[in-house]
Amino acid sequence: MPRSNRRRPQPGDDSLERLLSGWKRTETRRGAAWTVQPVSAAQAQKTYTCPGCGRDVVPGTAHLVIWRADGVLGDAADLAARRHWHTACWRIS
């Protein structure tokens, strides 16, 4: 049998997490830094309320998850306060 040259995942290898974190970016709005992470339609499985328009972000809708990147209470508090936005609502905010 021929040898495979593909890299095999090692135990504890979080390559998927690294791939997903590559999508994250930091944006500055209203004088504050925000972490923006896209969520694909396939990943969107719950209903959320968009803070931009007040309407539901329904399952199966691609959207953005936004949280403060420079909050004074620490990373854990910022991540706990994240919100799900329609992409268009975040763009016009």
C-alpha positions as CSV (number, residue, x, y, z in Angstrom):
1,M,0.0,0.0,0.0
2,P,1.4,3.4,-0.9
3,R,2.4,5.8,1.9
4,S,0.1,8.8,2.6
5,N,1.8,12.2,2.7
6,R,-1.1,13.8,4.4
7,R,-0.5,15.2,7.9
8,R,-2.4,13.2,10.4
9,P,-4.1,15.0,13.3
10,Q,-2.3,14.5,16.6
11,P,-4.2,14.1,19.9
12,G,-5.2,17.5,21.1
13,D,-4.7,19.0,17.7
14,D,-7.1,21.9,17.4
15,S,-6.6,22.6,13.7
16,L,-10.4,23.3,13.2
17,E,-10.2,25.8,16.0
18,R,-7.2,27.4,14.4
19,L,-9.1,27.5,11.0
20,L,-12.1,29.1,12.6
21,S,-10.1,31.7,14.5
22,G,-8.5,32.7,11.3
23,W,-11.8,34.2,10.3
24,K,-11.9,36.4,13.3
25,R,-11.0,40.0,12.8
26,T,-10.9,43.2,14.8
27,E,-12.8,46.3,13.8
28,T,-13.0,49.7,15.3
29,R,-16.4,51.3,15.7
30,R,-17.5,54.3,17.7
31,G,-14.0,54.5,19.3
32,A,-13.9,50.9,20.6
33,A,-12.3,47.7,19.3
34,W,-14.7,44.9,18.4
35,T,-13.9,41.2,17.6
36,V,-16.0,40.1,14.6
37,Q,-16.5,36.4,13.8
38,P,-18.6,35.3,10.8
39,V,-21.0,32.4,11.3
40,S,-21.9,30.4,8.2
41,A,-25.5,29.4,7.4
42,A,-24.6,25.8,8.1
43,Q,-23.3,26.7,11.5
44,A,-26.2,28.9,12.5
45,Q,-28.5,26.6,14.5
46,K,-30.2,28.8,17.0
47,T,-32.4,31.9,16.9
48,Y,-30.9,35.2,18.2
49,T,-32.1,38.8,18.4
50,C,-30.1,41.2,16.3
51,P,-29.3,44.3,18.4
52,G,-29.1,46.4,15.3
53,C,-32.7,45.9,14.1
54,G,-34.4,44.0,16.9
55,R,-35.5,41.2,14.5
56,D,-34.6,37.6,14.8
57,V,-31.5,36.0,13.3
58,V,-33.1,32.7,12.4
59,P,-31.3,29.3,12.0
60,G,-29.7,28.8,8.6
61,T,-28.9,32.5,8.2
62,A,-25.3,33.6,7.9
63,H,-24.5,36.3,10.4
64,L,-21.8,37.8,12.6
65,V,-20.9,37.3,16.3
66,I,-19.5,40.6,17.8
67,W,-17.9,41.2,21.1
68,R,-15.7,43.9,22.7
69,A,-12.0,43.3,22.1
70,D,-10.8,45.9,24.6
71,G,-13.3,45.7,27.5
72,V,-12.2,46.6,31.0
73,L,-13.7,43.6,32.7
74,G,-11.5,41.1,30.8
75,D,-11.8,38.6,28.0
76,A,-14.2,36.3,29.7
77,A,-16.7,39.1,30.4
78,D,-16.4,40.4,26.8
79,L,-17.0,37.0,25.4
80,A,-20.0,36.4,27.6
81,A,-21.5,39.7,26.4
82,R,-21.2,38.8,22.7
83,R,-24.1,39.4,20.4
84,H,-25.3,38.0,17.1
85,W,-25.8,40.6,14.3
86,H,-27.2,40.4,10.8
87,T,-24.3,41.2,8.5
88,A,-26.0,44.2,7.0
89,C,-27.0,45.6,10.4
90,W,-23.4,45.5,11.5
91,R,-22.2,47.1,8.3
92,I,-24.5,50.1,8.7
93,S,-24.1,50.5,12.5
